[in-house]
Amino acid sequence: MNYIENIYICLAAPVLITIICLQETRRRMVFFFAGMTVCLLSSYISTFLALVQQLDFLTASLTIVPVVEEVMKFLPFLFYLLVFEPEREKTTSEILMIAVGFATFENVCYMTQNGAAQALQLLIRGFGTGTMHVVCGAIVGLGIYYLWDRIWIRAAGTMGLVSLAITYHSIYNLLVSQTGIPAMAGFLIPSLTVILYSLFGRRLLKNSLRRQK
């Protein structure tokens, strides 16, 4: 058992206790736990595919990793939609919690592997990558929320949303793999996306949904 499984056990234990003890936050913590779990599974799948294809780390991070991670983040959410058939208003927060759990586990693993001496680098990386995962989750979650009543385009729209999240993730990985200004731009893009959505996107989405009703 290597360090990534040890980290998973240490993080999963208190989360599982919280799920058992606190009924009010149980559902959200379940999705947080699911996010950590699919992050662990994604690392196995990505590593295996990279070895099979004989790809170096950079090539794998640009081609394989975004696809595997975004699909894996979506699977627990898809299971929730198909099995429990929740109300539309209760769908967005669940995939965001999956993304938060995924980003938390990934950041802790990165810190463990690379050390915690460079606090500024960890801060930039933590906010950049963490926000990127949340943005990708929001792309899928908000998109499905918008397409909820359009059954005839729900399947195609969902595939398009996941593909958009994969593309966003790939562009982020491409930029942060560089140095200097491209890397800084890559780390800032997710935060700028959140700011723009907070200023304009939320209002536009509400107006669009109001017109549907």
Stockholm file with secondary structure:
# STOCKHOLM 1.0

chainA/1-213         MNYIENIYICLAAPVLITIICLQETRRRMVFFFAGMTVCLLSSYISTFLALVQQLDFLTASLTIVPVVEEVMKFLPFLFYLLVFEPEREKTTSEILMIAVGFATFENVCYMTQNGAAQALQLLIRGFGTGTMHVVCGAIVGLGIYYLWDRIWIRAAGTMGLVSLAITYHSIYNLLVSQTGIPAMAGFLIPSLTVILYSLFGRRLLKNSLRRQK
#=GR chainA/1-213 SS CCHHHHHHHHHHHHHHHHHHHCSTTHHHHHHHHHHHHHHHHHHHHHHHHHHHHTCCHHHHHHHHHHHHHHHHHHHHHHHHHHHHCCCGGGSHHHHHHHHHHHHHHHHHHHHHHHCSSCHHHHHHHHHHHHHHHHHHHHHHHHHHHHHTTCHHHHHHHHHHHHHHHHHHHHHHHHHHTSCSHHHHHHHHHHHHHHHHIIIIIHHHHHHHHHHHC
#=GC SS_cons         CCHHHHHHHHHHHHHHHHHHHCSTTHHHHHHHHHHHHHHHHHHHHHHHHHHHHTCCHHHHHHHHHHHHHHHHHHHHHHHHHHHHCCCGGGSHHHHHHHHHHHHHHHHHHHHHHHCSSCHHHHHHHHHHHHHHHHHHHHHHHHHHHHHTTCHHHHHHHHHHHHHHHHHHHHHHHHHHTSCSHHHHHHHHHHHHHHHHIIIIIHHHHHHHHHHHC
//
